[in-house]
Amino acid sequence: MNKLITVFFLALALTLSACNTLKGVGQDLQKAGEKIEDAAKK
């Protein structure tokens, strides 16, 4: 269980460090939401 938690937080840290800013995180989430919305429309 501890390994799973460690892997989760490591992946989260890598994801957030790739964005550099909270604005970047927001833009990434917005793009992901748009793709999900487009897929739901099909």
Backbone as a printed PyTorch tensor [residue, N CA C, xyz], in Angstrom:
tensor([[[  0.8250,  -1.1900,   0.0000],
         [  0.0000,   0.0000,   0.0000],
         [  0.8710,   1.2570,   0.0000]],

        [[  1.9440,   1.2360,   0.7720],
         [  2.8340,   2.3980,   0.8320],
         [  3.4830,   2.6740,  -0.5150]],

        [[  3.8090,   1.6160,  -1.2430],
         [  4.4110,   1.8050,  -2.5650],
         [  3.4300,   2.4730,  -3.5220]],

        [[  2.1780,   2.0980,  -3.4400],
         [  1.1470,   2.6800,  -4.2900],
         [  1.0000,   4.1730,  -4.0090]],

        [[  0.9860,   4.5310,  -2.7490],
         [  0.8720,   5.9360,  -2.3690],
         [  2.0970,   6.7140,  -2.8390]],

        [[  3.2700,   6.1190,  -2.7000],
         [  4.5060,   6.7710,  -3.1340],
         [  4.5030,   7.0020,  -4.6370]],

        [[  4.0940,   6.0110,  -5.4000],
         [  4.0330,   6.1330,  -6.8540],
         [  3.0240,   7.2070,  -7.2560]],

        [[  1.8790,   7.2550,  -6.5750],
         [  0.8580,   8.2570,  -6.8740],
         [  1.4050,   9.6650,  -6.6700]],

        [[  2.0390,   9.9040,  -5.5310],
         [  2.5500,  11.2480,  -5.2630],
         [  3.7240,  11.6080,  -6.1660]],

        [[  4.5210,  10.6360,  -6.5410],
         [  5.6140,  10.8910,  -7.4740],
         [  5.0620,  11.2890,  -8.8390]],

        [[  4.0520,  10.5900,  -9.3080],
         [  3.4240,  10.9310, -10.5860],
         [  2.7660,  12.3020, -10.5080]],

        [[  2.1370,  12.6070,  -9.3960],
         [  1.5060,  13.9120,  -9.2150],
         [  2.5510,  15.0220,  -9.2360]],

        [[  3.6700,  14.8050,  -8.5710],
         [  4.7380,  15.8090,  -8.5430],
         [  5.3110,  16.0340,  -9.9390]],

        [[  5.5140,  14.9750, -10.6890],
         [  6.0420,  15.1130, -12.0470],
         [  5.0570,  15.8540, -12.9440]],

        [[  3.7800,  15.5580, -12.7750],
         [  2.7540,  16.2240, -13.5790],
         [  2.7080,  17.7120, -13.2700]],

        [[  2.7230,  18.0530, -12.0020],
         [  2.6460,  19.4620, -11.6240],
         [  3.9160,  20.2200, -11.9880]],

        [[  5.0560,  19.5700, -11.9070],
         [  6.2970,  20.2590, -12.2470],
         [  6.3920,  20.5300, -13.7460]],

        [[  5.7060,  19.7460, -14.5340],
         [  5.7080,  19.9580, -15.9820],
         [  4.9160,  21.2030, -16.3470]],

        [[  3.9620,  21.5760, -15.5420],
         [  3.1190,  22.7380, -15.8340],
         [  3.7690,  24.0520, -15.4160]],

        [[  4.5780,  24.0240, -14.3800],
         [  5.3050,  25.1810, -13.8460],
         [  4.4450,  26.2090, -13.1210]],

        [[  3.2090,  26.3870, -13.5060],
         [  2.3780,  27.3980, -12.8530],
         [  0.9750,  26.8810, -12.6470]],

        [[  0.2500,  27.5180, -11.7660],
         [ -1.1560,  27.1450, -11.5680],
         [ -1.9700,  27.4530, -12.8090]],

        [[ -1.5780,  28.4930, -13.5300],
         [ -2.2620,  28.8170, -14.7790],
         [ -2.1150,  27.6560, -15.7590]],

        [[ -0.9290,  27.0950, -15.8170],
         [ -0.6850,  25.9500, -16.6950],
         [ -1.5120,  24.7460, -16.2970]],

        [[ -1.6590,  24.5310, -14.9960],
         [ -2.4820,  23.4170, -14.5140],
         [ -3.9260,  23.6270, -14.9530]],

        [[ -4.4090,  24.8550, -14.8070],
         [ -5.7770,  25.1620, -15.2150],
         [ -5.9940,  24.9370, -16.6990]],

        [[ -5.0230,  25.3380, -17.4990],
         [ -5.1390,  25.1520, -18.9470],
         [ -5.1410,  23.6740, -19.3010]],

        [[ -4.3030,  22.8900, -18.6350],
         [ -4.2650,  21.4570, -18.9010],
         [ -5.5920,  20.7990, -18.5370]],

        [[ -6.1620,  21.1930, -17.3950],
         [ -7.4420,  20.6260, -16.9890],
         [ -8.5500,  21.0370, -17.9500]],

        [[ -8.4920,  22.2500, -18.4380],
         [ -9.5040,  22.7230, -19.3820],
         [ -9.4230,  21.9280, -20.6790]],

        [[ -8.2230,  21.6990, -21.1780],
         [ -8.0660,  20.9330, -22.4140],
         [ -8.5520,  19.5040, -22.2310]],

        [[ -8.2590,  18.9120, -21.0750],
         [ -8.7120,  17.5450, -20.8080],
         [-10.2360,  17.5080, -20.7700]],

        [[-10.8480,  18.5030, -20.1460],
         [-12.3020,  18.5710, -20.0840],
         [-12.9300,  18.7190, -21.4520]],

        [[-12.3010,  19.5260, -22.3030],
         [-12.8190,  19.7030, -23.6670],
         [-12.7630,  18.3990, -24.4480]],

        [[-11.7030,  17.6400, -24.2900],
         [-11.5830,  16.3640, -25.0040],
         [-12.6290,  15.3720, -24.5290]],

        [[-12.8800,  15.3750, -23.2170],
         [-13.9000,  14.4800, -22.6790],
         [-15.2740,  14.8960, -23.2010]],

        [[-15.5150,  16.1950, -23.2460],
         [-16.8040,  16.7050, -23.7350],
         [-16.9850,  16.3350, -25.2120]],

        [[-15.9400,  16.4920, -26.0000],
         [-16.0240,  16.1400, -27.4280],
         [-16.2970,  14.6570, -27.6090]],

        [[-15.6420,  13.8280, -26.7880],
         [-15.8550,  12.3850, -26.8890],
         [-17.2930,  12.0170, -26.5060]],

        [[-17.8560,  12.7400, -25.5470],
         [-19.2350,  12.4500, -25.1080],
         [-20.2350,  12.8400, -26.1780]],

        [[-19.9180,  13.8490, -26.9860],
         [-20.8420,  14.3010, -28.0320],
         [-20.9270,  13.3110, -29.1840]],

        [[-19.8670,  12.5250, -29.3740],
         [-19.8300,  11.5790, -30.5080],
         [-20.6850,  10.3930, -30.3020]]])
